[in-house]
Amino acid sequence: MIQTNRFDLTPREEIDAMSTVNKAGLEDVVVSTSDICFIDGREGRLIYRGYDVDDLAAQSTFEEVVYLLWYGALPTKKEYDAFYKTLSATATRKLPPKLVALLRGLPKKTTPMEVLRTGVSALSAFDPDDPDNSREAEIRKAMRLTAQMPTLVAAWERIRRGKAPIAPNPKLNLAANFLYMMSGKKPTELAAKTFDVALILHADHEFNASTFAARVTAATLSDMYSAITSAIGALKGPLHGGANEQVMIMVDKIKDPAKAEAWIRKAIADKARIMGFGHRVYRVEDPRAKHLRRLAAELGRQAGDESKVKILNTVARVMTEEKHIYPNVDLYSGAGYAAMGIPTDQFTPIFAMSRVAGWAAHVLEQHGNNRLIRPRAEYTGATRATYVPISQR
Ligand code: CMC
């Protein structure tokens, strides 16, 4: 901590004083208070607004969790019904035709995360509330984004396969409607329930990289769409949301459960980074992993392919025994999605479809008590370089 008034110091002394608190990657740095989400990294607990995610996964729905994150309390029946009705209305879910035309104009090789980042940014141009940053307008924008992102993800899946997008079905909840818009078929009860639980489990996670990116953008008093677009960009990387895709790429490489043990032992010996393991905050297994492991196993059994979960279980056993590094949320989610027939490069957009609930809650909280987020660097470059004209270099 800097004890002296920083204005009494020379610029160099000021930076030197600050560098005593320089923590690479902002590890364990607390940048703000927040009422939204708590992670107990030692006990492996995750809490949204006071409620344990284990209880929410067992008893709640994604729509109710969205309400909880934005309004800070569980809804009454009346509040829930009104909220659910707006969130699932076709008017809220459907995409502007000009946005669909924009999607059709993209090269077919565009990745789903690129499409999502581009589409979400473009949606701001169609939002009647766009210039308004009041809480009421931001909730309406968050509602549209949460409802439209699944439509956008599914529309791109159809368009890139040369098929027409499927209109949302207001009779289905967000999870079931997404699976329906992807395939054109109503999902099984197990698939719809599993997907809903996966959405609950991914809905928020304190100041993770993408949420922090959203808050940094919001803290300049920029708007909801800009904040969510920043967050999508941060989520895309393989050290964050992109890890779930990388896990499935690893599973596809291993292919045979009988080969998993040798594969992971060699990877450990080669000092490889294994996706779906490790966490900045958890010192034990990520509490979300157990739910996704169970659901992926059930879906695998129903689909008649248990090999993916078997491979992951072997990899997890060896990683835990040899490295004491535990599964995170990204280890088992993809195996469940794959059993539902979802392509690997859609796993991270699905993560975003859920996390938008948390991102929006954090933008609302940031705007409710804002201060610009503007850290410093510990400058390690030269300070007295003499300029040499280009003709003399
Ligand atoms: N595989 C192999 N070694 C690992 C892993 C891993 N997945 N994770 C951490 N380590 C080792 C790392 O090599 C280092 O060892 P050493 O001290 O001997 O050099 C030590 O553990 C600390 O690692 P770190 O990279 O300094 O830790 P971090 O807090 O900066 O990184 C992490 C956290 C999540 C980026 C990292 O664990 C990782 O790269 N995991 C794989 C990617 C992944 O699954 N990401 C999803 C994270 S959870 C969901 C989400 O946020 O999207």
Residues whose N, C-alpha, C, O or C-beta is under 5 A from the ligand:
A	BS01	CMC	N208 P238 L239 H240 G241 A243 A272 R273 I274 M275 G276 F277 G278 H279 R280 N328 V329 D330
